[in-house]
Amino acid sequence: MKTIPLFYKTSLVYHRTLHIARRTILKTMQAIKTKFAPFLYMLFAIFHIGLCSYYAVPYLVSDDKTFYQVTIPNKPITLYASYAGADKHYGFFAPGVAPDVRILFEIEDTEKGCFTEEFALPEANSEISHRLYTMRSVFAKVTEFQDFGATSLAAAMFNKYNTAQQVEVQVEVMNTPTMKAYQAGERPNWIRIYESTFQKKN
């Protein structure tokens, strides 16, 4: 009669025990899920709404919303708030919305005279329009980019108008008043934040 080696018996007992333990854990988790799922969902909803309120309520009652920022000294919660959008203020009125930006060219041409042209692509689709808006926004916010960007745009205008002798690049942002300022009579207006003149080399 053959005998089963001890190590083989030990392996069978180990795998059998592991299988029983796994089934027990799965049944326990299923029971907890079935019994406590509504409570856990409600607890999670309360946590999310509370987090949104933590970020939004101080922003709503604050007078200065331009540089308002709320931080939580807990990285996991901060990451969740960022990914879930709970840290967004959703400000639909100035200064909670980003200002519009436009780029103008004052061109001196030997044939057409002096005229102004706005940087735009009327035939652009929504994706290209979004890219152009992003570029204009970078122009307004990143000062290190302005000289480089203006040089590139001026070169493009010289290529477009071969007889142009001078191109002035102007960047303006829309100054949108707050609701209180608007009720007091203030209206939106363009403010020039950058300008640079380029001349064609003969």
Secondary structure, 3 states (H helix, E strand, C coil): CCCCCHHHHHHHHHHHHHHHHHHHHHHHHHHHHHHHHHHHHHHHHHHHHHHHHHHHHHHHHCCCCCCCCCCCCCHHHHHHHHHHCCCCCCCCCCCCCCCCEEEEEEEEECCCEEEEEECCCCCCCHHHHHHHHHHHHHHHHCHHHHHHHHHHHHHHHHHHCCCEEEEEEEEEEEECCCHHHHHCCCCCEEEEEEEEEEECCC
